[in-house]
Amino acid sequence: MPRFAANLSMMYNEHSFLDRFGAATADGFKAVEYLFPYEHPAATIRERLQANGLEQALFNASAGDWAAGWRGYASMPGYEETFRRSIDQALSYAQVIGNKLLHVMSGKLVDGEDPARQLALYKENVAYAADQAAAHGITIVLEAINRRDMPGYFLNHHDTARDICAELDRVNLKVMFDAYHTQINDGDLATRLKRDLASIGHIQVASVPARHEPDDGEVNYPYLFKLIDELGYPGWIGCEYRPAGKTSAGLGWFKAWR
C-alpha cells in the first residue's frame, strides 16, 4: 500500500506549526514533511515526532527569505558560501530530527546572467551537498518546480533533474517527483514513473490545476497510486497540497488508502 506523509507547511494550517504533528497523527498519518524547520530547535521537533509516533520524511535546506521571494541559492552566483552554510545547517537538523532526505532548492534565473554559468554552478553546488550528506547517510533530492506557480525558478523540468542526477553520479542524489509540478510542466506522469523510478527518491502529490486534495482535477491519482505500489516504490508520498477547506474534512480520499 502507498504510504502518505502529511505536509505540515500546507496542511493543518488551522493549528500552530508544532500542534500540526498531533493533528496529523489523529487523522492517521504516520509521517510528516514540511518546507523548513529552522524557526524551532531541532530537539523540539524531534520531541513532537517522538510524542506522536511520527517519522520525518523530508524537509528543505534553507532557501533564503521566502517572503521576499528567495527560492534557494544553488544556482545563484555570489552565494556559494551562503549555500554551503545552508547545507551545514540542514544536515545538523537532519541528524537530530532523524530524516534521511533533504531537498535542495535551485534558486531563480538571474537577469543578465548566462544560464549556462548558472547550470554549471548548480551542478557544482549539488555535488557538494551530496558529498557532504553522504557522510551522514542522507540523500539529496532535486525537484523541478513549474514557473507558473514559481516564476523564474531555475529547475523546472523533471527530465533535467533526472539528467543532472545521472551526470553527477552520486548514490545519494535523487529526483523528487512532484506529480503536480510535473503534470503542469511535462505531463506523461505514468511513463515517467515507470521509466525513472530508480532515480526517484521522493514523490509528492496534489490536484491539478487547483493544488487541492488528490481526488479532484485532471490527474487520475487512484491509478497512479496503484501504479506506484506495483512499481515497488519504497518511500513516502508527500501530500503537498492546499486543502480546499478544513484539512481533516478533506481526507476522504486518504481513508481508502490508510
N, C-alpha and C positions, 0 to 999 in steps of 0.2 A: 504493500500500500504506500502511496506517496506520503511523505512526511512534511508537514507545513509549519513554518515559523512565522509568528506574528511580527510585523514590522511596527515597532513602537514609536517611530517618528511620524507615521501616517495614521496608524490605528490607535484607538483608545485615547483620543485627544480630549475626551470627557474627563480624564483624570490627569493629575500631575504626572510627570515622567516616571518618578520612582514608584508610583502606585499602579502604573500600567502593567508591571510584571505580574502582580496579583490578579489583575483583571484578565490578563491573557490566560493565566493558569485556570481561573474559574470557568473559562469558556472551553477548556480542553486542549489548549496549545501546550506543547512540550518543549518548545524552543522559541527564541526571540532573536530579532535583529533590529538595527536602527542605524541612523546615519552616523552620529558622533556621541561618544560617551564623556567627553572631556570637561563638561560642566560639573561632573561629580567625581569624587575619588574612585579609583578603580576598585578599592576594597568595598566601598558602599554598594557598587553594582554587583560585585561578586556575592555579597550578603543577600541581595534581593533575589539573585538567581538561585542560590542555595536554599533560601527560605521557601521558595516556590517550586523547587524541583525542576528548574528550567535549564536547558542547555543554551549557551550563547552561540548562535550560528555565524554571525558576521557583524562587523562594523567597518567604518571608513577611516582611513588616515585623515588627519586634518586637511580641510580644503581651503582654509583661509576664512575671511569674513564673509560668511554665507549671505547675510542680509545685504551686504554691499555688492553682491554679485560674483564673488570669487567661487571658483569651482575646481580648485586643486592647483598644484604647482608643477606637475611632472613635465609638461611641455613648455614651461614658461622661462625663457632666457632671463638670467639675472637672479633667479630664485633657487639656484642649486642648493645653497646651504639651508635655506628655509625648507626645501623639500626633505633634505636629509634629517633635519631636526624633527620634521613631522613623522618620518618613519621611525626614528628613535622613540618618540612619544607613543606612537601607536603600538609598537612592539612591546614597550613596557606595560601598557594597559592590557594587551592581549595575554601576556604571561600571567598577570594577576587574575584576569577575568576568566581565562581558560579557553578562548576560542582559537580555532586553527585557520580561519580565513580572514583576510584583510583586503578590503577594496581600496585601490589607489586611483584617485580621480586624475584625469589628464590635464585639466585646465582648459583654457579657451584659445582660439586663434587670436594672435596678436596683430593688430593693424600695422601694416608696413613691414612685418617680419616674413621672411621666407618660410613657407610651410615645410619645406624640406629640412631646414635647420631645426624647426620645432620637432619634426618627426625624429631626427637623429638624437636630439636631446631627450625626447620622451623615451626612446629605446634605452638610452644610457641610464636614465633615472630608474626606469622599471627594472632593468637588470640589477642595478644597485639594491633596490628594495627587495628583490627576490633573493639576492645573495645574503643580505642581512637577515631576512626572515628565515632562511634555510637553517641557520644555526639554532633556531628556536622551534623547528618543526612546524612552521607556519607557511601557508600558501598565500601568495598574492593573486588577486583576481582583477581583471580589467573588464570594464563594462562600456559598451557602446551606448551612447545616450542620444536620442533624437533631438535635432536642432529646432523643432517646433516648440518643444517644451523648454529647451535649454539652448537658446540661440548662441551660436559661435562655439559650442563645445567642440573640442579638438577631435575626440574619438567618437565617431558617430555611425560606424558600420560594424556589425558582428564579424564579417569576414576579415576586416582589417585587424581587429583584436586577435582573432584566431591566427592570422598570418604572423603578427608580431610575436605571439607566444611561441609559434613554431620556429621562427628565426632565432629568438633569444635562447631557446632550447634549455630551459630550466625545468626540472621536475616539479618544482613548487610554484610554477607560473601557469595560471589557467584563465579561461574566459568566464565571465559572469554573463549567463544567458538570460537577459531580461526580455521575456516574451512581449511585454508591452512596447518597449523601445524597438525591438527587432521587427515586430509586425509593422510599425509605422515606417521604419527605415527601409526594410528589405522584404518583409513577408516570408512566405515559404517556410513556416516555422517547423513543421514536421520533418521536412527534408533536411533542414539544418541540424535539428536534434539528432536524427539518425546518422548523419554524416560526421558530426563533430562531437559526439558525446564524450569521447575520450579526452578532449581538450576542455571540457566544461567543468568548472569547479563549483558553480553555484547557479541556481535558477531562481528567477523572480517572476511574479505574475500580477496582472491587473487587467481589467477590461479595456477594450479599445473601441471607441476613442475616449471615453469619459474617465478612464482610470479609476473605476469603482470596483466593486466585488466581481470576481471572475465567473459570474453566472449571467452576465449581460454582455451586449455588444457583439462584435463581429468575429471574435475568436471562439472556437469550439473547445473550451477548456476540458470538459469531460473526456473528449477524445485525446487531447494532449496529455492529461494526467494518466490515462491508461497507457498511452504510448511511453511516457517517461518511466512508468513502472515496468513495462515489458522490456524496455531497453536496459533495465538494471541500474538506473541512476541511484547512487547510494546516499546522496546528500539531502539537505533540507530544501524545500521550496519556499522562498520568502514571499510573504503576502504584502508586497509593496504597493498597496492601493489606498485610495482615499474613500472611506466608507460613504455611501450615498446618504446615510442617516446616522443613527447611533450604531456604534461598532457591533455590539452584541446582537442587535436586532437584525443585522445584515448577514449573519453567519449561517443561514440556512444551507448554503452551498457546502459549508465545511462539515456539517453534521453527517453527510453521506460518506465522507472520507475519514472522519475521526474514528 
